[in-house]
Amino acid sequence: MSHDRRDAPETPYRVILAGICALVLTVGLARFAYTPMLPIMKAQAGLGYVAAGWLAAINYAGYMAGTLLAASAGDLRRRYVLYRIGLGVAVASTVAMGMTTHPVVWGVLRFLSGLSSVAGLLLASGLVLNWLLRHGRRPDLGLHFTGMGIGIVVSGAAVVLTVGVLPWSGKWIALGLLGLLFFVPALCWMPAPDGAVAAPSSMAPAAAANIRWMRLLNAAYLCAGFGFVIGATFIVAILERLPVLQGRGGWVWVIVGLAALPSTFVWDRIARRVGATRALILAYLLQGLGMLLPAVSGSALVNLLSAALFGATFVGIVSLTLALVGRHVPSNPSRAMARITLGYGVAQIVGPIVAGYMARATGSYQGALVATAVLMGCGAVLLYRAEVQQRAG
């Protein structure tokens, strides 16, 4: 009888909502809250350019470690256990950020928050996609990935609304406690997998059939990792340097989140019309343009457009890429998603460190922004080559 209840019409929405809440908690709060908190920590906790870059890199190293863990977990039930552990780690690591001033402890906590973000981005995505496929539902993760945009809005709004009310340490604790609201449905509504997954070896023929296409997609996604990490880590700090936006950096992050909210549906519609790869090429080019704008203009309007372009593209790039890979390997989507995310993770470790040293040397993030725009252009070229390769079969 329990299976009958699981097959009830409302169940898909509960499963997808669980995934959304997991993304809000692990990505929006545990991982991305660092972005609006960065200028506040620089002002109140003495965090410097290089230390800020290293903390971001350590966070992404945790994400990469989690990706490897997800890739090595060949059983759906094991991934489900890791998913539940990740939710708890997200809450604990966020609260603990406000309970210490030791940079090494901060580093450990940022590593753990990066580790936990895999629970929302990869494990929850795979569990939701697997559930949809097993129950004959359309394998569309667009609604699931709105959790990233919602999480950004929630973290940015929470930081902004506590300005003048809580110090930097109190903000971190409040963000962690806020995460409990999303922890409960993410924990309770994600159903345990009730069927055996196909053996991992079943993905080998699909991977071998188009290995060159997969390599090109991997290389392009690595370029996207640089674009993502520079925007996700530094965009608030970059834009808050403008006189008109000083002290209002949190609102920049809210704008990013609001632009991200409808982006999965917009990019899904574009992908249906022109194809997923061409949609990705457009998203790469628009994000590259967005990265370039703050480097060439001091206009507040132009810089806010940059934030909106970043929000409107980065979630779309992630959702289109992971859904594309998931459809190619339906028997084991989490593992396939984890593998392609490794290059994305490498870029996220290297990017903040390089940007931090460049900013310290030049006094601004302009050089990093230009380099990122160029890399996004390279990613678009790689995607074009991937499409040509796919057509050639």
C-alpha positions in Angstrom: 0.0 0.0 0.0 2.9 2.4 0.7 3.8 2.2 -3.0 0.3 3.3 -3.9 0.6 6.3 -1.8 3.9 7.1 -3.4 2.3 7.0 -6.8 -0.4 9.5 -5.8 -0.6 12.6 -8.1 0.8 15.0 -5.5 3.9 12.9 -4.9 6.0 14.3 -7.8 5.6 17.8 -6.4 6.6 16.6 -3.0 9.7 15.0 -4.4 10.6 18.0 -6.5 10.0 20.3 -3.5 12.3 18.2 -1.4 15.0 18.7 -4.0 14.3 22.5 -4.2 14.6 22.7 -0.4 17.8 20.7 -0.5 19.3 23.2 -3.0 18.1 26.2 -1.0 19.8 24.8 2.1 23.0 23.3 0.8 23.7 25.7 -2.2 21.8 28.9 -1.4 22.6 29.2 2.3 25.6 26.9 3.2 27.6 27.6 0.1 26.4 30.9 -1.6 25.8 33.0 1.6 29.6 33.5 1.6 29.1 35.9 -1.4 27.0 38.6 0.3 28.9 37.9 3.5 32.3 38.5 1.9 32.3 42.3 2.0 30.8 42.3 5.6 33.6 39.9 6.8 36.2 42.1 5.1 34.9 45.1 7.0 34.1 43.6 10.3 36.3 40.4 10.6 39.5 41.7 8.9 39.2 39.3 5.9 41.7 40.2 3.2 41.7 39.7 -0.6 43.9 36.6 -0.6 42.3 35.0 2.5 38.9 35.6 0.8 40.1 33.9 -2.3 41.5 31.0 -0.4 38.4 30.4 1.6 36.4 30.4 -1.6 38.8 27.9 -3.2 38.7 25.7 -0.1 34.9 25.8 -0.3 35.1 24.6 -3.9 37.7 22.0 -3.0 35.0 20.6 -0.6 32.6 20.6 -3.4 35.0 18.7 -5.6 35.7 16.2 -2.8 31.9 15.7 -2.5 31.7 15.2 -6.3 34.3 12.4 -6.1 32.4 10.9 -3.3 29.1 11.0 -5.3 30.9 9.5 -8.3 32.2 6.6 -6.2 28.9 5.8 -4.6 27.6 3.3 -7.1 24.4 2.4 -5.3 21.3 4.7 -5.1 20.7 3.8 -1.5 24.2 4.8 -0.6 23.7 8.2 -2.3 20.5 8.6 -0.4 22.3 8.2 2.9 25.0 10.6 1.8 22.3 13.1 0.8 20.7 13.0 4.2 24.1 13.4 5.9 24.9 16.4 3.6 21.8 18.2 4.7 22.9 18.1 8.4 26.4 19.1 7.5 25.0 22.2 5.7 23.2 23.5 8.7 26.0 22.8 11.2 28.8 24.3 9.0 26.8 27.5 8.4 26.0 28.0 12.1 29.6 27.3 13.1 31.0 30.0 10.8 29.7 32.6 13.3 31.3 30.9 16.3 35.0 31.3 15.4 37.4 33.9 14.1 40.2 31.5 13.3 41.0 31.4 9.6 42.0 27.8 9.6 38.7 26.8 11.3 36.9 29.0 8.7 38.7 27.0 6.0 37.5 23.7 7.5 33.9 24.9 7.7 34.0 26.3 4.1 35.3 22.8 3.0 32.4 21.1 4.8 29.8 23.5 3.3 31.2 22.8 -0.1 31.1 19.1 0.6 27.4 19.5 1.7 26.4 21.4 -1.5 26.8 18.2 -3.5 23.8 16.8 -1.6 21.6 19.4 -3.2 23.3 19.9 -6.6 24.2 16.3 -7.6 22.7 13.8 -5.2 19.3 15.4 -5.0 19.3 16.0 -8.8 20.1 12.4 -9.4 17.5 11.1 -6.9 14.8 13.4 -8.4 15.7 12.5 -12.0 15.8 8.8 -11.1 12.4 9.0 -9.4 10.9 10.8 -12.4 12.2 8.3 -14.8 11.1 5.3 -12.7 7.5 6.7 -12.4 7.1 7.6 -16.1 7.4 11.3 -15.5 9.1 13.7 -17.9 12.8 13.8 -17.0 12.9 17.6 -16.6 15.0 19.1 -13.8 14.1 22.7 -14.6 11.7 23.1 -11.7 14.3 21.4 -9.4 17.0 23.9 -10.3 14.8 26.9 -9.3 16.1 26.0 -5.8 19.4 27.7 -6.7 17.7 31.0 -7.5 15.4 30.8 -4.5 18.4 30.0 -2.3 20.3 33.0 -3.6 17.3 35.3 -3.0 16.9 33.9 0.5 20.6 34.3 1.5 20.9 37.7 0.0 17.7 39.0 1.6 18.6 37.5 5.0 22.0 39.3 4.9 20.4 42.6 3.8 17.6 42.5 6.3 19.9 42.0 9.2 22.2 44.9 8.4 22.6 47.0 11.5 20.8 44.3 13.5 23.4 41.5 13.7 27.2 41.5 13.5 28.9 39.3 10.9 29.0 36.4 13.4 25.3 36.7 14.2 24.4 36.7 10.5 26.1 33.3 10.0 24.3 31.8 13.0 21.0 33.2 11.7 21.6 31.9 8.2 22.2 28.4 9.7 19.0 28.5 11.8 17.1 29.7 8.8 18.4 26.6 7.0 16.4 24.4 9.4 13.2 25.6 7.6 14.4 23.9 4.5 16.2 21.0 6.2 12.9 19.4 7.4 11.1 19.1 4.0 14.4 18.2 2.3 14.9 15.4 4.8 11.3 14.1 5.1 9.9 14.4 1.5 12.8 12.9 -0.5 11.7 9.3 -0.8 14.2 6.5 -0.3 15.0 4.7 -3.6 12.8 1.6 -3.8 14.3 -0.1 -6.8 17.6 -1.5 -7.8 19.7 0.7 -10.1 21.3 -0.7 -13.2 24.9 -1.9 -12.8 27.5 0.9 -13.3 28.9 -1.0 -16.3 25.7 -0.3 -18.2 26.9 3.2 -18.8 30.1 2.2 -20.5 28.6 1.7 -24.1 26.9 5.1 -24.0 30.1 6.8 -22.8 32.3 5.0 -25.3 29.9 5.7 -28.2 30.6 9.4 -28.1 33.7 9.9 -26.0 34.9 12.8 -28.1 31.7 14.7 -27.6 31.9 14.1 -23.8 35.5 15.4 -23.7 34.5 18.6 -25.5 31.5 19.0 -23.2 33.8 18.5 -20.2 36.3 21.1 -21.5 33.5 23.6 -22.1 32.1 23.0 -18.6 35.5 23.6 -17.1 35.4 27.1 -18.7 32.0 27.6 -17.3 33.4 26.8 -13.9 35.7 29.8 -14.1 32.8 32.0 -15.1 30.6 30.7 -12.3 33.1 30.9 -9.5 34.3 34.5 -10.3 30.7 35.7 -10.4 29.4 33.6 -7.5 32.3 34.6 -5.2 33.2 38.2 -6.0 30.3 39.9 -7.8 28.9 41.5 -4.6 32.4 42.6 -3.5 33.0 44.0 -7.1 29.8 45.9 -7.4 29.8 47.2 -3.8 32.9 49.2 -4.6 30.7 51.5 -6.7 29.8 54.6 -4.6 26.0 54.2 -5.4 26.1 50.5 -4.2 28.2 50.8 -1.1 26.6 49.1 1.8 23.9 47.6 -0.5 25.9 44.6 -1.8 23.3 42.2 -0.4 20.7 43.6 -2.8 23.1 42.8 -5.7 22.9 39.1 -4.7 19.1 39.3 -4.5 19.1 40.6 -8.1 21.2 37.7 -9.1 18.8 35.3 -7.4 15.7 37.0 -8.9 17.2 36.7 -12.4 18.1 33.1 -11.7 14.6 32.1 -10.6 12.9 31.9 -14.1 16.1 31.1 -15.9 15.7 27.3 -16.0 12.3 27.6 -17.6 13.5 30.2 -20.1 16.6 28.2 -21.1 14.5 25.0 -21.3 12.2 26.7 -23.8 15.2 28.0 -25.7 16.7 24.6 -25.7 13.5 23.0 -27.1 13.5 25.6 -29.9 17.1 25.6 -31.0 18.6 22.6 -29.2 20.4 22.2 -25.9 23.9 22.8 -27.2 23.0 25.9 -29.1 21.1 27.2 -26.0 24.3 26.5 -24.0 26.4 28.5 -26.5 24.1 31.5 -26.1 24.2 31.2 -22.3 28.0 31.1 -22.3 28.3 34.2 -24.6 25.8 36.2 -22.4 27.6 35.3 -19.2 30.9 36.3 -20.8 29.4 39.6 -21.7 28.1 40.0 -18.1 31.6 39.4 -16.7 33.1 42.0 -19.1 30.6 44.8 -18.2 32.0 45.8 -14.7 35.5 45.8 -16.2 34.7 48.4 -18.9 32.0 50.5 -17.2 31.5 52.2 -13.8 27.8 52.8 -14.5 25.6 51.4 -11.7 22.9 50.4 -14.2 25.5 48.6 -16.4 26.9 46.8 -13.4 23.4 45.8 -12.2 22.8 44.4 -15.7 26.0 42.4 -15.2 24.6 40.9 -12.0 21.3 40.1 -13.8 23.1 38.5 -16.7 25.1 36.3 -14.3 22.0 35.2 -12.5 20.1 34.6 -15.7 22.8 32.3 -17.2 24.7 30.4 -14.6 21.8 28.3 -13.3 20.7 27.7 -16.9 24.2 26.5 -17.8 24.2 24.0 -14.9 20.7 22.7 -15.5 21.1 22.4 -19.3 24.5 20.6 -18.9 23.5 18.2 -16.2 20.1 17.4 -17.8 21.9 16.8 -21.1 24.4 14.4 -19.4 21.6 12.8 -17.4 19.6 12.0 -20.6 22.6 10.5 -22.2 23.2 8.2 -19.1 19.7 7.6 -17.7 20.8 4.4 -15.9 23.2 6.2 -13.5 22.6 10.0 -13.8 24.3 11.0 -10.5 27.6 9.3 -11.4 27.6 10.8 -14.9 26.8 14.3 -13.5 29.5 13.9 -10.9 32.1 13.0 -13.5 31.5 16.0 -15.7 31.4 18.2 -12.6 35.0 17.4 -11.7 36.5 19.8 -14.3 33.9 22.4 -13.2 35.2 21.8 -9.7 38.9 22.2 -10.7 38.1 25.7 -12.1 36.3 26.6 -8.9 39.3 25.8 -6.8 41.9 27.6 -9.1 39.7 30.6 -10.0 39.2 32.3 -6.6 42.9 31.9 -5.7 44.1 33.5 -9.0 41.5 36.2 -8.8 42.5 37.0 -5.2 46.2 37.4 -6.1 45.3 39.5 -9.2 43.1 41.7 -7.1 45.8 42.2 -4.4 48.3 43.1 -7.1 46.1 45.5 -9.0 43.7 46.7 -6.4 40.7 45.5 -8.4 39.0 42.5 -9.9 39.1 43.9 -13.5 41.8 41.5 -14.8 40.0 38.5 -13.5 36.8 39.6 -15.1 38.4 40.1 -18.5 40.1 36.7 -18.3 36.8 35.1 -17.3 35.0 36.6 -20.3 37.7 35.2 -22.6 37.3 31.8 -21.1 33.5 31.8 -21.5 34.1 32.6 -25.2 36.5 29.6 -25.4 33.8 27.5 -23.8 31.3 28.6 -26.5 33.7 27.5 -29.2 34.2 24.1 -27.6 30.4 23.7 -27.4 30.1 24.5 -31.1 32.7 21.8 -31.8 30.8 19.4 -29.6 27.6 20.0 -31.6 29.5 19.4 -34.9 30.9 16.2 -33.4 27.5 15.1 -32.4 26.0 15.7 -35.8 28.9 13.7 -37.4 27.8 10.9 -35.1 
